[in-house]
Amino acid sequence: MLYKTLVLLYEKLDSTSKRLEKTYHISQLIRETGKDDLPLIILMVQGKMYPEWEETKIGVSSKLVVKAINKATGISEKDIEAEWKKQGDLGLVAEHLIKKKKQSSLFPKSLSVKNVFENIRGLSSLGGKGSVDRKLAAMSELFINATPKEAKYIARTLVDNLRIGIGKGTLRDAIIWAYFTEKLGIKYDPEKISIEVDDREKYNEVVELIRRGYDLTNDFGKVAVLLKERGLRGLDEIELKVGTPINPMLYQKAEDIDDAFKTVGKPAAFEYKLDGFRMQIHKKGRQVNIYTRRLENVTSQFPEVADFVMGFAKAESLILDAEAVGYDPETKKYLPFQAISQRIKRKYDIDEMAEKFPVEVNVFDIMHYDGKSLLDEPFRKRRAILEKAVLQKQQKIVLAKQIITEDAEKAQKFYEESLKMGEEGVMAKNLEGIYKPGSRAGYGVKIKSILEPLDLVIVAAEYGEGKRSGWLSSFILACSDNGELKEIGKVSTGLKELDNEEGTTFREMTGLLKPLITEPRGKYVKVRPEIVIEVGYEEIQKSVNYSSGYALRFPRFLRLRTDEKTVDDINTLEDVERLYQKQRGRDK
């Protein structure tokens, strides 16, 4: 497939904010794509070169892309950077400058999707002496042969900022529309931008099957190829595989113990809910891999955890679901998540950090044991296997503290005991529940003592004045509404002004957001929606000032969630509406 065909899709996606319209356009290209190009197309529509969970990165900076444009066009880096500052988008800069250059270029070679994919992906393998020159040569060759529109999206892909707003739900639905339009009676009306489905029940079944396939692989390309070749039967080939992280099972919130019993049934297992860092731990032979909730590989950042697993897990192969909790090396008391969060991105002084901020691994589930998947086994059996598989050692690796009861008073006492210990609350679990990756299926709930905070994404910010001059100090927040981001308020409290204060500072937040700026407007800047934060508030109010229709009263920054959650994981408008109805008796 020619790259210009994919670029045409990019342009269509860039021209609309309507999720259904995006879904339709992607589905049309997927339908026309052969199986060899299909995995490439699926990744490139997301602006990626590798599945989410792979550690490998392209490894080029914006400055290096500027040099490549310079090499391809002959236009000075100074002029390119001036244009970049003016446009705020390196893709538009590449398009504009390549257009000028193309007036004197003859017979450029047509780029294929495979050309572009292999060229960009190949950048990640270039290292050592002379690697910068080789990367420049590879990138400039692409720009030399690119049309202006192609150059626009090559540049955006290189700097990991495709700017076309494609979420996982949109891509999943596009795959369904591509292969099941006739079978399910899917009718899309491009004028009304609406959809009708003859068999909605069957549609939902297909959604669940594809979601499961993705949750086990985190690779829509693999799912799409299997569907193209064998239909839904092809998904039967997807199995749990040690070394390939799966999306963790998620838990909805219960109001109290009685509400928890209504959801999970009686008797139920209750476990402490710890304020830690979720880990998915894979062991096969002498190899241990540790993944975050976002499926990032953090094995090198937590070498002691790998040692704990090797020393105390009695299995040739297993996959564990766990919470790593920081503790004070002197008092041995648990610490809040923020205390160990700085270890997640750490690349240097690993041993020193491990000594300064040690963790204890609290294991609460097991999904694979000695060659067998346990996903479809009841939680009761998984816990029994877990007790056999893990030798407990305090301050190293232990099992989540648990009671099994149908007595509300005993469960309440356990909950209160958890709070006294400084924990967040408790988890309640259905003893017969299976492990369902990525799904809030009612097999478990969490009960917390505080008003439920929201995980929201920053979509814009404003520079401060006075003491906060030079820092972004006010942050516009958004929730998700069927893949679209809807603004819900602005937060400017909860962050720290002094670098020596504990917690996230305005300086740190500014450093995170500056590389994501897409549209500067004086003091106000729009940013790429990547920084997820947890926000507390006093109340949710109706509001005409924000596109969600709601506003947060007295919002307060609680903590960064970017290391654990992506924009796909933020709270939805439906969540906000539910909380609005429940507060102050509105759910009567």
C-alpha positions as CSV (number, residue, x, y, z in Angstrom):
1,M,0.0,0.0,0.0
2,L,1.3,3.5,-0.9
3,Y,1.9,5.8,2.1
4,K,-0.2,8.5,0.5
5,T,-3.3,6.2,1.0
6,L,-2.6,6.2,4.7
7,V,-2.0,10.0,4.6
8,L,-5.4,10.5,3.0
9,L,-6.9,8.7,6.0
10,Y,-4.9,10.9,8.4
11,E,-6.3,14.0,6.7
12,K,-9.8,12.8,7.0
13,L,-9.3,12.0,10.7
14,D,-7.6,15.3,11.3
15,S,-10.6,17.1,9.8
16,T,-13.2,15.8,12.2
17,S,-13.7,15.5,15.9
18,K,-16.7,13.1,15.5
19,R,-15.9,9.6,16.8
20,L,-18.3,7.8,14.5
21,E,-16.9,9.6,11.5
22,K,-13.3,8.6,12.5
23,T,-14.5,5.0,13.1
24,Y,-16.0,4.8,9.6
25,H,-12.9,6.2,7.8
26,I,-10.6,3.8,9.6
27,S,-12.9,0.9,8.9
28,Q,-12.8,1.6,5.2
29,L,-9.0,1.5,5.1
30,I,-8.8,-1.7,7.2
31,R,-11.3,-3.4,4.9
32,E,-9.1,-2.7,1.9
33,T,-5.7,-3.5,3.5
34,G,-4.0,-6.9,2.8
35,K,-2.8,-9.0,5.7
36,D,0.9,-8.1,5.3
37,D,0.3,-4.3,5.7
38,L,-2.5,-4.7,8.2
39,P,-0.4,-4.9,11.4
40,L,1.6,-1.9,10.1
41,I,-1.6,0.2,9.4
42,I,-3.1,-0.6,12.8
43,L,0.0,0.6,14.6
44,M,0.5,3.7,12.4
45,V,-3.1,4.8,12.7
46,Q,-2.2,5.1,16.4
47,G,1.1,6.9,15.6
48,K,3.0,3.9,17.0
49,M,5.8,1.7,15.7
50,Y,5.6,-0.9,18.4
51,P,2.8,-2.4,20.5
52,E,2.3,-0.4,23.7
53,W,4.0,-2.9,26.0
54,E,7.3,-3.2,24.1
55,E,10.1,-1.2,25.6
56,T,11.7,-0.2,22.3
57,K,11.3,3.5,21.4
58,I,12.1,5.3,18.1
59,G,14.7,7.4,20.0
60,V,14.8,10.6,18.1
61,S,14.4,14.1,19.5
62,S,12.5,17.0,17.9
63,K,15.9,18.8,17.4
64,L,17.1,15.8,15.3
65,V,14.0,15.9,13.2
66,V,14.7,19.6,12.6
67,K,18.2,18.6,11.4
68,A,16.7,16.0,9.1
69,I,14.4,18.6,7.5
70,N,17.4,20.9,7.1
71,K,19.3,18.1,5.3
72,A,16.3,17.3,3.1
73,T,15.5,20.9,2.1
74,G,18.7,22.9,2.5
75,I,16.8,25.4,4.7
76,S,18.7,26.5,7.7
77,E,17.9,25.1,11.1
78,K,17.4,28.6,12.4
79,D,14.7,29.3,9.9
80,I,13.1,25.9,10.5
81,E,13.0,26.6,14.3
82,A,11.5,30.0,13.7
83,E,8.8,28.5,11.5
84,W,8.3,25.8,14.2
85,K,7.8,28.5,16.9
86,K,5.3,30.2,14.6
87,Q,3.4,27.1,13.7
88,G,3.6,25.2,17.0
89,D,3.6,21.9,15.0
90,L,6.7,20.3,13.4
91,G,4.4,18.5,11.0
92,L,3.0,21.7,9.5
93,V,6.6,23.0,9.3
94,A,7.7,19.9,7.4
95,E,4.7,20.2,5.0
96,H,5.4,23.9,4.3
97,L,9.1,23.6,3.8
98,I,8.9,20.4,1.7
99,K,6.3,22.1,-0.5
100,K,8.8,24.9,-1.2
101,K,11.6,22.4,-1.8
102,K,9.4,20.2,-4.1
103,Q,9.2,23.1,-6.6
104,S,12.7,22.2,-7.6
105,S,12.7,18.4,-7.0
106,L,12.4,15.9,-9.8
107,F,11.0,12.4,-9.8
108,P,10.7,11.6,-6.1
109,K,10.4,7.9,-5.2
110,S,6.8,7.0,-4.1
111,L,6.8,5.9,-0.5
112,S,5.0,2.8,0.6
113,V,3.6,2.2,4.1
114,K,6.2,-0.5,4.5
115,N,9.0,1.9,3.4
116,V,8.0,4.4,6.0
117,F,7.3,1.9,8.8
118,E,10.6,0.0,8.4
119,N,12.6,3.2,8.0
120,I,11.2,4.8,11.2
121,R,11.2,1.6,13.2
122,G,14.8,1.0,12.1
123,L,15.9,4.2,13.9
124,S,15.5,2.4,17.2
125,S,18.2,-0.1,16.4
126,L,20.8,2.5,15.4
127,G,23.2,3.0,18.3
128,G,26.9,3.5,19.0
129,K,29.4,5.6,17.1
130,G,28.0,7.5,14.1
131,S,24.4,6.6,15.0
132,V,23.2,10.2,14.9
133,D,24.5,10.6,11.3
134,R,22.8,7.3,10.3
135,K,19.5,8.4,11.8
136,L,19.8,11.7,10.1
137,A,20.4,10.0,6.8
138,A,17.4,7.7,7.2
139,M,15.0,10.5,8.2
140,S,16.2,12.9,5.5
141,E,15.8,10.2,2.8
142,L,12.1,9.9,3.9
143,F,11.6,13.7,3.7
144,I,13.4,13.9,0.3
145,N,11.0,11.4,-1.2
146,A,7.9,12.6,0.6
147,T,5.1,14.8,-0.7
148,P,4.4,17.8,1.5
149,K,1.4,16.0,3.1
150,E,3.4,12.9,3.6
151,A,6.2,14.9,5.2
152,K,3.7,16.4,7.6
153,Y,2.7,13.0,9.1
154,I,6.2,11.5,8.9
155,A,7.4,14.4,11.1
156,R,4.5,14.0,13.5
157,T,5.1,10.3,13.8
158,L,8.8,10.8,14.5
159,V,8.0,13.2,17.4
160,D,5.2,10.9,18.6
161,N,2.5,13.5,18.1
162,L,0.1,12.3,15.3
163,R,-2.7,14.7,16.5
164,I,-5.6,12.8,15.0
165,G,-7.3,11.7,18.2
166,I,-7.7,7.9,17.9
167,G,-8.6,6.0,21.1
168,K,-8.7,2.2,21.6
169,G,-12.5,2.1,21.5
170,T,-12.5,3.8,18.1
171,L,-10.0,1.4,16.7
172,R,-11.8,-1.6,18.1
173,D,-15.1,-0.5,16.6
174,A,-13.4,0.3,13.2
175,I,-12.2,-3.3,13.1
176,I,-15.7,-4.6,13.8
177,W,-17.2,-2.3,11.1
178,A,-14.5,-3.5,8.6
179,Y,-15.3,-7.2,8.9
180,F,-18.8,-7.5,10.3
181,T,-20.9,-4.7,8.6
182,E,-23.0,-7.2,6.6
183,K,-23.3,-9.9,9.3
184,L,-24.4,-7.4,12.0
185,G,-26.4,-5.1,9.8
186,I,-24.3,-2.0,10.5
187,K,-25.6,1.0,8.7
188,Y,-23.6,4.2,8.9
189,D,-25.2,7.5,7.7
190,P,-22.4,9.9,6.7
191,E,-24.8,12.9,6.5
192,K,-26.3,12.5,10.0
193,I,-23.1,10.9,11.3
194,S,-25.1,8.2,13.0
195,I,-25.2,4.4,13.1
196,E,-27.9,1.8,13.2
197,V,-27.2,-1.9,14.0
198,D,-29.8,-4.6,13.2
199,D,-28.5,-7.1,15.8
200,R,-27.2,-5.0,18.7
201,E,-27.0,-8.1,21.0
202,K,-24.7,-9.9,18.5
203,Y,-22.7,-6.6,18.1
204,N,-22.0,-6.5,21.8
205,E,-20.9,-10.1,21.8
206,V,-18.4,-9.3,19.0
207,V,-17.2,-6.3,21.0
208,E,-16.5,-8.5,24.0
209,L,-14.7,-11.1,21.9
210,I,-12.5,-8.5,20.3
211,R,-11.9,-6.7,23.6
212,R,-10.8,-10.0,25.1
213,G,-8.4,-10.7,22.2
214,Y,-6.9,-7.2,22.7
215,D,-6.7,-7.5,26.5
216,L,-4.6,-10.7,26.1
217,T,-2.3,-9.3,23.4
218,N,-2.4,-5.5,23.6
219,D,-2.0,-5.7,19.9
220,F,-5.0,-4.7,17.6
221,G,-2.8,-5.6,14.6
222,K,-2.7,-9.3,15.6
223,V,-6.4,-9.3,16.4
224,A,-7.3,-7.7,13.0
225,V,-5.1,-10.2,11.1
226,L,-6.8,-13.2,12.8
227,L,-10.3,-11.8,12.1
228,K,-9.4,-11.1,8.4
229,E,-8.1,-14.6,7.9
230,R,-10.5,-16.7,10.0
231,G,-13.2,-14.5,11.4
232,L,-14.2,-14.8,15.0
233,R,-12.8,-18.4,15.2
234,G,-9.4,-16.9,14.7
235,L,-9.6,-15.3,18.1
236,D,-9.6,-18.8,19.6
237,E,-5.9,-18.9,18.8
238,I,-5.2,-16.1,21.3
239,E,-3.9,-17.4,24.6
240,L,-2.4,-16.0,27.7
241,K,1.4,-15.9,27.2
242,V,4.1,-15.4,29.9
243,G,6.1,-12.4,28.9
244,T,3.3,-10.6,27.1
245,P,1.4,-8.4,29.6
246,I,-2.4,-8.4,29.7
247,N,-4.6,-5.6,30.7
248,P,-5.2,-5.9,34.4
249,M,-8.7,-6.5,35.7
250,L,-10.4,-3.4,37.0
251,Y,-12.6,-2.9,39.9
252,Q,-15.6,-0.6,40.2
253,K,-16.4,1.4,43.4
254,A,-18.9,0.4,46.0
255,E,-20.5,2.9,48.4
256,D,-20.2,0.7,51.5
257,I,-20.0,-2.9,52.7
258,D,-23.7,-3.6,52.0
259,D,-23.3,-2.3,48.5
260,A,-20.2,-4.4,48.0
261,F,-22.1,-7.6,49.0
262,K,-24.9,-6.7,46.5
263,T,-22.3,-6.7,43.7
264,V,-20.1,-9.6,44.6
265,G,-22.4,-11.8,46.6
266,K,-22.0,-13.7,49.9
267,P,-19.7,-14.9,51.2
268,A,-17.0,-12.7,49.8
269,A,-13.3,-12.2,50.2
270,F,-12.1,-8.9,51.6
271,E,-8.6,-7.7,51.2
272,Y,-6.7,-4.5,52.3
273,K,-6.6,-1.9,49.5
274,L,-3.1,-0.5,49.6
275,D,-1.8,2.8,48.4
276,G,0.8,1.4,46.2
277,F,2.0,0.8,42.7
278,R,0.3,-2.0,40.7
279,M,2.6,-4.6,39.2
280,Q,2.0,-7.4,36.8
281,I,4.9,-9.9,37.3
282,H,5.8,-12.5,34.7
283,K,8.3,-15.3,35.5
284,K,9.5,-18.0,33.1
285,G,12.6,-20.0,34.2
286,R,15.2,-17.5,35.3
287,Q,13.6,-14.6,33.5
288,V,11.3,-12.1,35.4
289,N,9.5,-9.2,33.8
290,I,7.6,-6.5,35.7
291,Y,5.0,-4.3,34.0
292,T,3.1,-1.3,35.2
293,R,-0.7,-0.8,35.0
294,R,0.1,1.0,31.8
295,L,2.1,-2.1,30.6
296,E,5.5,-0.4,30.7
297,N,8.4,-2.7,31.5
298,V,10.0,-1.5,34.8
299,T,12.0,-4.6,35.6
300,S,15.3,-2.7,35.6
301,Q,13.8,-0.1,38.0
302,F,12.8,-2.7,40.5
303,P,15.6,-5.3,40.5
304,E,14.9,-6.4,44.1
305,V,11.3,-7.4,43.1
306,A,12.7,-9.7,40.5
307,D,14.9,-11.2,43.2
308,F,11.9,-11.6,45.5
309,V,10.1,-13.5,42.8
310,M,13.0,-15.7,42.0
311,G,13.6,-16.4,45.7
312,F,10.1,-17.0,47.0
313,A,7.9,-18.0,44.0
314,K,7.8,-21.8,43.6
315,A,7.0,-22.2,40.0
316,E,8.7,-22.6,36.7
317,S,6.3,-20.0,35.1
318,L,3.7,-17.7,36.5
319,I,2.0,-14.4,36.2
320,L,1.1,-12.4,39.3
321,D,-1.1,-9.4,40.0
322,A,0.4,-7.4,42.8
323,E,0.7,-4.0,44.6
324,A,4.2,-2.8,45.4
325,V,4.0,-0.7,48.5
326,G,6.7,1.6,49.7
327,Y,7.8,1.5,53.4
328,D,10.1,3.4,55.7
329,P,13.3,1.4,56.0
330,E,13.7,2.4,59.7
331,T,10.1,2.2,61.0
332,K,8.9,-0.4,58.5
333,K,5.6,1.5,58.2
334,Y,3.9,1.8,54.8
335,L,4.3,5.0,52.9
336,P,1.9,6.7,50.4
337,F,2.3,6.0,46.7
338,Q,4.1,9.3,46.1
339,A,7.1,8.0,48.1
340,I,8.0,5.4,45.5
341,S,6.6,7.0,42.4
342,Q,10.0,8.6,41.6
343,R,11.4,5.1,41.2
344,I,9.2,4.3,38.2
345,K,11.0,6.4,35.6
346,R,14.4,6.2,37.2
347,K,17.2,5.1,34.8
348,Y,20.3,5.7,37.0
349,D,21.3,5.1,40.7
350,I,18.8,2.2,40.8
351,D,20.4,0.4,43.8
352,E,20.6,3.6,45.8
353,M,16.9,4.3,45.1
354,A,15.9,0.8,46.1
355,E,17.7,1.2,49.4
356,K,16.2,4.7,50.0
357,F,12.7,3.7,48.9
358,P,12.3,0.0,49.4
359,V,9.0,-1.8,48.5
360,E,7.1,-4.8,49.7
361,V,5.2,-6.8,47.1
362,N,1.7,-7.6,48.1
363,V,0.4,-10.3,45.8
364,F,-3.4,-10.5,45.4
365,D,-4.0,-12.6,42.3
366,I,-2.4,-15.2,40.0
367,M,-3.3,-15.6,36.3
368,H,-0.9,-18.3,35.1
369,Y,0.8,-21.1,37.0
370,D,3.3,-23.6,35.6
371,G,2.1,-23.6,32.0
372,K,-1.6,-23.3,32.7
373,S,-3.8,-20.2,32.3
374,L,-6.0,-19.5,35.4
375,L,-8.1,-16.8,33.9
376,D,-11.2,-18.9,33.8
377,E,-10.7,-20.4,37.3
378,P,-12.7,-19.0,40.2
379,F,-11.0,-16.6,42.5
380,R,-11.3,-19.1,45.4
381,K,-9.1,-21.6,43.5
382,R,-6.7,-18.9,42.3
383,R,-6.1,-17.8,45.9
384,A,-5.4,-21.4,46.9
385,I,-2.9,-21.8,44.1
386,L,-1.3,-18.4,45.2
387,E,-0.9,-19.6,48.7
388,K,0.9,-22.7,47.4
389,A,3.0,-20.8,44.9
390,V,4.4,-17.9,47.0
391,L,6.5,-18.3,50.2
392,Q,5.8,-15.2,52.2
393,K,8.6,-13.0,53.6
394,Q,7.8,-9.7,55.3
395,Q,9.3,-6.6,53.6
396,K,9.9,-8.7,50.5
397,I,6.8,-10.5,49.1
398,V,3.6,-11.3,50.9
399,L,0.0,-12.2,50.1
400,A,-2.7,-9.5,50.4
401,K,-4.3,-9.7,53.9
402,Q,-7.6,-11.4,53.5
403,I,-10.8,-12.6,55.3
404,I,-13.7,-14.5,53.9
405,T,-17.1,-13.7,55.4
406,E,-20.8,-13.1,54.7
407,D,-21.1,-11.1,57.9
408,A,-21.4,-7.4,57.3
409,E,-20.2,-6.5,60.8
410,K,-17.0,-8.6,60.4
411,A,-16.4,-7.0,57.0
412,Q,-17.0,-3.5,58.4
413,K,-14.5,-4.2,61.3
414,F,-11.9,-5.4,58.7
415,Y,-12.5,-2.3,56.7
416,E,-12.1,0.0,59.8
417,E,-8.9,-2.0,60.7
418,S,-7.6,-1.2,57.3
419,L,-8.1,2.5,57.7
420,K,-6.4,2.5,61.1
421,M,-3.4,0.9,59.4
422,G,-3.3,3.8,57.0
423,E,-4.6,1.9,54.0
424,E,-7.1,3.3,51.5
425,G,-9.9,0.9,52.3
426,V,-10.7,-2.7,51.2
427,M,-11.4,-4.8,48.1
428,A,-14.4,-7.1,48.1
429,K,-14.2,-10.1,45.7
430,N,-16.6,-12.7,44.3
431,L,-15.2,-16.1,45.3
432,E,-16.5,-17.7,42.1
433,G,-15.4,-14.8,39.8
434,I,-13.0,-15.4,36.9
435,Y,-10.1,-13.1,36.1
436,K,-11.4,-10.8,33.3
437,P,-8.6,-8.6,31.9
438,G,-9.4,-4.9,31.5
439,S,-13.0,-5.2,32.6
440,R,-15.1,-3.8,35.5
441,A,-17.2,-7.0,35.5
442,G,-18.5,-7.0,39.0
443,Y,-16.2,-9.7,40.2
444,G,-14.6,-7.3,42.6
445,V,-15.2,-3.8,44.0
446,K,-13.3,-1.3,46.1
447,I,-14.5,0.5,49.1
448,K,-12.7,3.7,50.1
449,S,-13.4,6.2,52.9
450,I,-13.1,9.4,51.0
451,L,-15.3,11.1,48.3
452,E,-14.3,9.4,45.1
453,P,-11.6,11.4,43.4
454,L,-11.4,11.6,39.6
455,D,-8.7,10.7,37.2
456,L,-8.6,13.5,34.6
457,V,-6.3,14.6,31.8
458,I,-4.8,18.0,31.3
459,V,-5.8,19.5,28.0
460,A,-4.6,23.1,28.4
461,A,-2.8,25.3,30.9
462,E,-2.0,28.9,31.8
463,Y,1.2,30.5,32.9
464,G,1.2,32.0,36.4
465,E,2.2,35.4,37.8
466,G,4.2,36.6,40.8
467,K,5.8,33.7,42.6
468,R,4.5,31.4,39.9
469,S,5.8,33.4,37.0
470,G,7.5,31.2,34.4
471,W,5.5,28.2,35.5
472,L,2.3,26.7,34.1
473,S,0.2,27.0,37.2
474,S,-3.5,26.6,36.2
475,F,-4.5,23.4,34.5
476,I,-7.7,22.8,32.4
477,L,-9.0,19.3,32.9
478,A,-11.1,16.9,30.8
479,C,-13.0,13.6,31.2
480,S,-13.8,11.2,28.4
481,D,-17.1,11.0,26.6
482,N,-17.1,8.0,24.1
483,G,-13.6,8.8,23.1
484,E,-14.0,12.6,23.0
485,L,-12.5,14.8,25.7
486,K,-14.9,17.1,27.5
487,E,-13.6,19.9,29.7
488,I,-14.8,19.8,33.4
489,G,-12.8,22.4,35.2
490,K,-9.6,24.0,36.1
491,V,-7.2,23.1,39.0
492,S,-4.5,25.3,40.4
493,T,-4.1,24.1,44.1
494,G,-2.5,21.1,45.6
495,L,0.9,21.5,43.8
496,K,4.0,22.7,45.7
497,E,5.9,26.0,45.0
498,L,9.2,25.0,46.6
499,D,11.4,22.3,45.2
500,N,12.2,21.0,48.6
501,E,8.6,20.4,49.5
502,E,7.2,16.9,49.3
503,G,4.9,16.3,46.4
504,T,4.6,17.4,42.8
505,T,5.8,21.0,42.2
506,F,4.7,23.6,39.7
507,R,8.2,23.4,38.2
508,E,7.9,19.7,37.7
509,M,4.5,19.9,36.2
510,T,5.7,22.6,33.8
511,G,8.5,20.4,32.7
512,L,6.1,17.6,32.0
513,L,3.7,19.8,30.0
514,K,6.1,22.0,28.0
515,P,7.1,19.3,25.5
516,L,3.4,18.6,24.9
517,I,2.4,22.1,24.0
518,T,0.5,22.1,20.6
519,E,-0.9,25.6,20.5
520,P,0.6,28.5,22.4
521,R,-1.7,31.6,22.8
522,G,0.2,34.0,25.0
523,K,-0.2,32.9,28.6
524,Y,-2.7,30.1,27.6
525,V,-1.4,26.9,25.9
526,K,-3.1,23.8,24.6
527,V,-1.3,20.6,25.3
528,R,-1.4,17.1,24.0
529,P,-3.6,15.1,26.4
530,E,-1.1,12.8,28.1
531,I,-0.7,14.0,31.7
532,V,-3.3,12.2,33.9
533,I,-3.8,13.5,37.4
534,E,-6.0,12.5,40.3
535,V,-8.2,15.3,41.5
536,G,-10.2,15.8,44.7
537,Y,-13.1,18.2,45.0
538,E,-15.8,19.3,47.3
539,E,-18.7,18.9,44.9
540,I,-19.7,18.4,41.3
541,Q,-22.0,21.1,39.9
542,K,-23.9,21.7,36.7
543,S,-22.1,24.2,34.5
544,V,-22.5,25.8,31.1
545,N,-18.8,27.0,31.1
546,Y,-17.4,23.6,30.3
547,S,-18.2,21.2,27.4
548,S,-18.9,18.3,29.8
549,G,-21.9,20.3,31.3
550,Y,-20.3,20.0,34.7
551,A,-17.7,21.7,36.9
552,L,-15.7,20.7,40.0
553,R,-16.2,22.9,43.0
554,F,-12.9,23.6,44.8
555,P,-10.8,21.0,42.8
556,R,-7.5,20.1,44.2
557,F,-4.5,18.2,42.7
558,L,-3.9,15.0,44.6
559,R,-1.2,13.2,42.6
560,L,0.2,12.4,39.2
561,R,-1.3,9.2,37.6
562,T,0.6,9.3,34.4
563,D,2.9,6.4,35.4
564,E,-0.2,4.2,35.9
565,K,-2.8,5.5,33.6
566,T,-3.3,6.8,30.0
567,V,-6.0,9.0,28.6
568,D,-7.9,5.8,27.8
569,D,-8.2,5.2,31.5
570,I,-9.5,8.5,32.7
571,N,-13.0,8.9,34.3
572,T,-15.8,9.2,31.8
573,L,-18.7,11.7,31.6
574,E,-20.9,8.8,32.7
575,D,-18.8,8.5,35.9
576,V,-19.2,12.2,36.5
577,E,-23.0,12.0,36.0
578,R,-23.2,9.1,38.4
579,L,-21.3,10.9,41.1
580,Y,-23.4,14.0,40.6
581,Q,-26.6,12.1,41.1
582,K,-25.3,10.3,44.2
583,Q,-24.0,13.3,46.0
584,R,-26.4,15.0,48.5
585,G,-29.1,12.4,48.0
586,R,-29.7,13.1,44.3
587,D,-29.8,9.3,43.7
588,K,-33.2,8.9,45.5
